[in-house]
Amino acid sequence: MSEGNLSGKIALVTGASKGIGSAIAERLANDGARVAINYNTNRESAEVLKKKLPGSEIFKADISKRDEVRNMVSEVHSKMGRIDIVVNNAGIMDLMTFEDFQEDRFEKMHRINVMGPIYTVTETLEDLKQSKSGRIINIASNAGVGTAAPGTSFYAITKAAVIMFTKRLAFDLKGTGVRVNAIAPGWIATDLTTGGKGEDDIASLKEFFTSRTTLGMYGNTGHIAGVAAFLASEDSDYISGQVIVADGGRMDNLTHSL
């Protein structure tokens, strides 16, 4: 891989063994970064990704547990060095309506989708400050902005929290040089959105979400990885506290503003 504009940087990507996280890890590595690949259960996929990305290492941690995040960061320090870029990508989606609400399912989403990024930022913050140009990139969702997709209300609550976390953190890190931004993807074809579904169901999903965009398309992981690469680079030096909605121009939002 050729050295790019992230040469010399170390990037920690949570939930990087598959889907959007894997694509982001690959793109940052292509741009010159050394990537700390976080996984929780899918070690095999993490190992495969590591072989593709020279200079990368894999680190197991359940990001919903602060002690595991702390241990992971310590291991990254030992094996790789100071962290310059944090991509809070790990997350889960559990669809349910208000009629079938289950507290334990919502709490699991909250621990991973909200507390996970908080723990990861808390444990890497000194690194990012020392970097003088640290980057925090939070993967939210256009559900957190207000799409009309059925069954996503409780998932949307967790992603709205990520959006506000992004904005408040940007304020709180004033004067440190750390840039904090979020990406709010629309429907992306990944294991998260298509897992357990048959070919006909997946085709129907693609048709459904394609019909709801002004661009007449659904997203792939590369689209989100490209935005993440921009936010990780010097090209985004004048941007902080922002949410980039990458959803093909969805037309079924409650609002298009943040």
ZIPEJO-V369269 format. One record per pair of residues at least 24 apart in sequence whose C-alpha atoms are under 10 Angstrom apart, sorted by the first residue. I is the first residue (numbers start at 1). J is the second residue. Records with the same first field share a line. If there is no record, write none. Layout:
# ZIPEJO-V369269
I = J ; J
This chain:
# ZIPEJO-V369269
1 = 29 ; 30 ; 31 ; 32 ; 52 ; 53 ; 54
2 = 29 ; 30 ; 31 ; 32
3 = 29 ; 30 ; 31 ; 32 ; 33
4 = 28 ; 29 ; 30 ; 31 ; 32 ; 33 ; 233
5 = 30 ; 31 ; 32 ; 33 ; 229 ; 232 ; 233 ; 234 ; 235
6 = 30 ; 31 ; 32 ; 33 ; 34 ; 84 ; 85 ; 229 ; 232 ; 233 ; 234
7 = 31 ; 32 ; 33 ; 34
8 = 32 ; 33 ; 34 ; 84
9 = 33 ; 34 ; 35 ; 81 ; 82 ; 83 ; 84 ; 85 ; 131 ; 134 ; 232
10 = 34 ; 35 ; 36 ; 55 ; 56 ; 76 ; 80 ; 81 ; 82 ; 83 ; 84 ; 85 ; 86
11 = 35 ; 36 ; 37 ; 56 ; 76 ; 80 ; 82 ; 83 ; 84 ; 85 ; 86 ; 87 ; 134 ; 135 ; 136 ; 232
12 = 36 ; 37 ; 38 ; 56 ; 57 ; 58 ; 59 ; 73 ; 76 ; 83 ; 84 ; 85 ; 86 ; 87 ; 88 ; 89 ; 120 ; 124 ; 136
13 = 37 ; 38 ; 39 ; 59 ; 85 ; 86 ; 87 ; 88 ; 89 ; 90 ; 137
14 = 38 ; 39 ; 40 ; 59 ; 60 ; 61 ; 62 ; 63 ; 86 ; 87 ; 88 ; 89 ; 90 ; 91 ; 116 ; 117 ; 120
15 = 39 ; 40 ; 41 ; 42 ; 46 ; 60 ; 61 ; 62 ; 63 ; 87 ; 88 ; 89 ; 90 ; 91 ; 92
16 = 40 ; 42 ; 45 ; 46 ; 49 ; 58 ; 59 ; 87 ; 88 ; 89 ; 90
17 = 41 ; 42 ; 43 ; 44 ; 45 ; 46 ; 47 ; 48 ; 49 ; 50 ; 58 ; 90
18 = 42 ; 45 ; 46 ; 49 ; 90 ; 190 ; 191 ; 192 ; 221
19 = 89 ; 90 ; 188 ; 189 ; 190 ; 191 ; 192 ; 193 ; 220 ; 221 ; 222
20 = 89 ; 90 ; 139 ; 185 ; 188 ; 189 ; 190 ; 191 ; 192 ; 220 ; 221 ; 222 ; 223 ; 224 ; 225
21 = 87 ; 88 ; 89 ; 90 ; 91 ; 139 ; 221 ; 224 ; 225
22 = 46 ; 49 ; 89 ; 221 ; 222 ; 225
23 = 49 ; 220 ; 221 ; 222 ; 223 ; 224 ; 225 ; 226 ; 228
24 = 87 ; 89 ; 221 ; 222 ; 223 ; 224 ; 225 ; 226 ; 227 ; 228 ; 229
25 = 49 ; 50 ; 53 ; 56 ; 87 ; 225 ; 228 ; 229
26 = 50 ; 52 ; 53 ; 222 ; 225 ; 229
27 = 53 ; 222 ; 224 ; 225 ; 226 ; 228 ; 229
28 = 53 ; 85 ; 225 ; 226 ; 228 ; 229 ; 230 ; 232 ; 233
29 = 53 ; 54 ; 55 ; 56 ; 229
30 = 54 ; 229
31 = 229 ; 232 ; 233
33 = 84 ; 85 ; 232
34 = 80 ; 83
35 = 76 ; 80 ; 83 ; 85 ; 86
36 = 72 ; 73 ; 75 ; 76 ; 79 ; 80 ; 83 ; 85 ; 86
37 = 76
38 = 62 ; 63 ; 69 ; 72 ; 89 ; 90
39 = 63 ; 90
40 = 90
55 = 80
56 = 80
62 = 90 ; 112 ; 116
63 = 88 ; 90 ; 91 ; 111 ; 112 ; 113 ; 114 ; 115 ; 116 ; 117 ; 118 ; 119 ; 120
64 = 90 ; 91 ; 108 ; 109 ; 110 ; 111 ; 112 ; 113 ; 114 ; 115 ; 116 ; 117 ; 118 ; 119 ; 120
65 = 111 ; 112 ; 115 ; 116 ; 119 ; 120
66 = 115 ; 116 ; 118 ; 119 ; 120 ; 122 ; 123
67 = 119 ; 123
68 = 119 ; 120
69 = 116 ; 117 ; 119 ; 120 ; 121 ; 122 ; 123 ; 124
70 = 119 ; 120 ; 122 ; 123 ; 124
71 = 123
72 = 120 ; 123
73 = 120 ; 123 ; 124 ; 127
74 = 123 ; 124
77 = 127
81 = 127
82 = 124 ; 126 ; 127 ; 128 ; 130 ; 131
83 = 124 ; 125 ; 126 ; 127 ; 128 ; 129 ; 130 ; 131 ; 134 ; 135
84 = 124 ; 125 ; 127 ; 128 ; 129 ; 130 ; 131 ; 132 ; 133 ; 134 ; 135 ; 136 ; 178 ; 232
85 = 124 ; 127 ; 128 ; 131 ; 133 ; 134 ; 135 ; 136 ; 137 ; 178 ; 179 ; 231 ; 232 ; 233
86 = 117 ; 120 ; 121 ; 124 ; 125 ; 128 ; 134 ; 135 ; 136 ; 137 ; 138 ; 180 ; 232
87 = 117 ; 120 ; 121 ; 135 ; 136 ; 137 ; 138 ; 139 ; 181 ; 182 ; 228 ; 232
88 = 113 ; 114 ; 116 ; 117 ; 118 ; 120 ; 121 ; 136 ; 137 ; 138 ; 139 ; 140 ; 162 ; 182
89 = 113 ; 116 ; 117 ; 137 ; 138 ; 139 ; 140 ; 183
90 = 116 ; 117 ; 138 ; 139
91 = 116 ; 117 ; 139 ; 140 ; 155 ; 158 ; 159 ; 192
92 = 155 ; 158 ; 192 ; 193
93 = 152 ; 154 ; 155 ; 156 ; 158 ; 159 ; 192 ; 193
94 = 151 ; 152 ; 153 ; 154 ; 155 ; 192
95 = 150 ; 151 ; 152 ; 153 ; 154 ; 155 ; 156
96 = 150 ; 151 ; 152 ; 153 ; 154 ; 155
97 = 150 ; 151 ; 152 ; 153 ; 154
98 = 151 ; 153 ; 154
100 = 151
101 = 154
105 = 154
106 = 154 ; 155 ; 157 ; 158
107 = 154 ; 158
109 = 154 ; 155 ; 157 ; 158 ; 159
110 = 154 ; 155 ; 157 ; 158 ; 159 ; 161
111 = 158
112 = 158
113 = 139 ; 140 ; 155 ; 157 ; 158 ; 159 ; 161 ; 162
114 = 140 ; 157 ; 158 ; 159 ; 160 ; 161 ; 162 ; 163 ; 165
115 = 158 ; 161 ; 162
117 = 162 ; 165 ; 166
118 = 162 ; 165 ; 166 ; 169
121 = 169
125 = 173 ; 178
128 = 176 ; 177 ; 178 ; 179
129 = 173 ; 175 ; 176 ; 177 ; 178
130 = 176 ; 177 ; 178
131 = 176 ; 177 ; 178
132 = 175 ; 176 ; 177 ; 178 ; 179
133 = 176 ; 177 ; 178 ; 179 ; 232 ; 233 ; 234 ; 237
134 = 176 ; 177 ; 178 ; 179 ; 180 ; 232
135 = 177 ; 178 ; 179 ; 180 ; 181 ; 231 ; 232 ; 233 ; 236 ; 237 ; 240
136 = 166 ; 169 ; 170 ; 178 ; 179 ; 180 ; 181 ; 182 ; 228 ; 231 ; 232 ; 240
137 = 166 ; 179 ; 180 ; 181 ; 182 ; 183 ; 227 ; 228 ; 229 ; 231 ; 232 ; 240 ; 243
138 = 162 ; 163 ; 165 ; 166 ; 180 ; 181 ; 182 ; 183 ; 184 ; 228 ; 243
139 = 163 ; 166 ; 181 ; 182 ; 183 ; 184 ; 185 ; 224 ; 228 ; 243 ; 244
140 = 166 ; 181 ; 182 ; 183 ; 184 ; 185 ; 186 ; 243 ; 244 ; 245
141 = 182 ; 183 ; 184 ; 185 ; 186 ; 187 ; 243 ; 244 ; 245 ; 246 ; 247
142 = 183 ; 184 ; 185 ; 186 ; 187 ; 243 ; 244 ; 245 ; 246 ; 247 ; 250 ; 253 ; 256
143 = 184 ; 185 ; 186 ; 187 ; 253 ; 254
144 = 184 ; 185 ; 258
145 = 184 ; 243 ; 245 ; 253 ; 254 ; 255 ; 256 ; 257 ; 258
146 = 252 ; 253 ; 254 ; 255 ; 256 ; 257 ; 258
147 = 186 ; 250 ; 251 ; 252 ; 253 ; 254 ; 255 ; 256
148 = 251 ; 252 ; 253 ; 254
149 = 187 ; 209 ; 252 ; 253
159 = 184
160 = 184
163 = 241 ; 242 ; 243 ; 258
164 = 241 ; 242 ; 243 ; 258
165 = 241
166 = 240 ; 241 ; 242 ; 243
167 = 240 ; 241 ; 242 ; 243
168 = 241
169 = 240 ; 241
170 = 240 ; 241 ; 242
171 = 240 ; 241
174 = 240
177 = 237 ; 240
178 = 237 ; 240
179 = 231 ; 232 ; 236 ; 237 ; 238 ; 239 ; 240 ; 241 ; 242
180 = 231 ; 232 ; 239 ; 240 ; 241 ; 242 ; 243
181 = 228 ; 231 ; 232 ; 236 ; 239 ; 240 ; 241 ; 242 ; 243 ; 244
182 = 227 ; 228 ; 231 ; 240 ; 241 ; 242 ; 243 ; 244 ; 245
183 = 224 ; 225 ; 227 ; 228 ; 231 ; 242 ; 243 ; 244 ; 245 ; 246 ; 247
184 = 224 ; 243 ; 244 ; 245 ; 246 ; 247
185 = 219 ; 220 ; 221 ; 223 ; 224 ; 227 ; 244 ; 245 ; 246 ; 247 ; 248
186 = 213 ; 218 ; 219 ; 220 ; 224 ; 245 ; 246 ; 247 ; 248 ; 249 ; 250
187 = 217 ; 218 ; 219 ; 220 ; 246 ; 247 ; 248 ; 250
188 = 218 ; 219 ; 220 ; 221 ; 222 ; 223 ; 224 ; 246 ; 247
189 = 218 ; 219 ; 220 ; 221
190 = 219 ; 220 ; 221
209 = 247 ; 248 ; 250 ; 251 ; 252
210 = 248 ; 250
211 = 250 ; 251
212 = 247 ; 248 ; 249 ; 250 ; 251 ; 252 ; 253
213 = 247 ; 248 ; 249 ; 250 ; 251 ; 252
214 = 247 ; 248 ; 249 ; 250 ; 251
215 = 247 ; 248 ; 249 ; 250
216 = 248 ; 249 ; 250
217 = 247 ; 248 ; 249 ; 250
218 = 247 ; 248 ; 249 ; 250
219 = 246 ; 247 ; 248
223 = 247 ; 248
